[in-house]
Amino acid sequence: MFVWDHTYRVEQQRRIDEAEQARLARLDRQLAGSSLNRVKVHQRLLIWLGGVLVVWGCRLQSRYEVLVTSSLAPGMTQAIIAGDAQSNSTEPAPCTS
């Protein structure tokens, strides 16, 4: 004899299992999407930081290039003074090389 109660419970358990699998699949998709967003944020942060470091390096190069040149060619104190006056500006000095 066929028992309907058993069939009903098996079907109910199957639906519960499928709902749990669907919930886990949604959670996996959400986590995968958020990790991609985190990667994009980190990439943007690194690009911005790289730009800041390039500007800082160019400022250092323009400031101390005069000192290196003056140590190679004595008597260039006027160039050092002019270089210090230029380095106090708020605009970054472009790299020449």
C-alpha positions in Angstrom: 0.0 0.0 0.0 1.3 3.5 -0.9 1.7 5.9 2.0 0.9 9.5 1.0 2.3 11.0 4.2 5.8 9.6 3.4 5.6 11.1 -0.1 4.5 14.4 1.2 7.5 14.5 3.7 10.0 13.5 1.0 8.7 16.2 -1.3 8.7 18.8 1.5 12.3 17.9 2.4 13.4 18.2 -1.3 11.9 21.7 -1.5 13.7 22.7 1.7 17.0 21.4 0.3 16.5 23.2 -3.0 15.7 26.5 -1.2 18.8 26.1 0.9 20.9 25.5 -2.3 19.4 28.5 -3.9 20.1 30.7 -0.9 23.8 29.5 -0.9 24.1 30.1 -4.6 22.8 33.7 -4.1 25.2 34.2 -1.2 28.1 33.0 -3.4 27.2 35.4 -6.2 26.9 38.3 -3.8 30.3 37.5 -2.3 31.9 37.1 -5.7 30.5 40.5 -6.8 31.7 42.2 -3.6 35.2 40.8 -4.0 35.4 42.2 -7.5 34.3 45.6 -6.1 37.0 45.4 -3.5 39.6 44.7 -6.2 38.3 47.7 -8.2 38.6 49.9 -5.1 42.1 48.7 -4.4 43.1 49.3 -8.0 41.8 52.8 -7.9 43.6 53.5 -4.6 46.9 52.2 -6.0 46.5 54.3 -9.1 45.9 57.4 -7.0 48.8 56.6 -4.7 51.0 56.0 -7.7 50.1 59.5 -9.0 50.9 61.1 -5.7 54.2 59.3 -5.5 55.1 60.4 -9.1 54.3 64.1 -8.2 56.3 63.8 -5.0 59.3 62.3 -6.9 59.2 65.0 -9.5 59.2 67.7 -6.8 62.2 66.0 -5.1 64.0 65.7 -8.4 63.4 69.4 -9.3 64.5 70.5 -5.8 67.6 68.4 -5.5 68.7 68.4 -9.1 70.1 71.9 -8.5 72.2 70.7 -5.5 73.7 67.9 -7.5 74.5 70.2 -10.4 76.1 72.8 -8.0 78.3 70.1 -6.4 79.6 69.2 -9.9 80.1 72.8 -11.0 81.1 75.1 -8.1 80.0 78.7 -7.9 76.3 78.1 -8.7 74.8 79.5 -5.5 72.5 81.8 -7.5 71.0 78.7 -9.1 70.4 77.1 -5.7 68.7 80.2 -4.4 66.5 80.3 -7.5 65.7 76.6 -7.2 64.6 77.1 -3.5 62.4 80.0 -4.5 60.7 77.8 -7.2 60.3 74.9 -4.9 58.1 76.9 -2.5 55.4 77.2 -5.1 52.3 75.1 -4.6 52.3 73.7 -8.1 54.3 70.5 -8.6 57.4 70.9 -10.8 57.2 68.7 -13.9 59.9 66.0 -14.3 62.3 66.9 -17.1 63.6 63.4 -17.7 
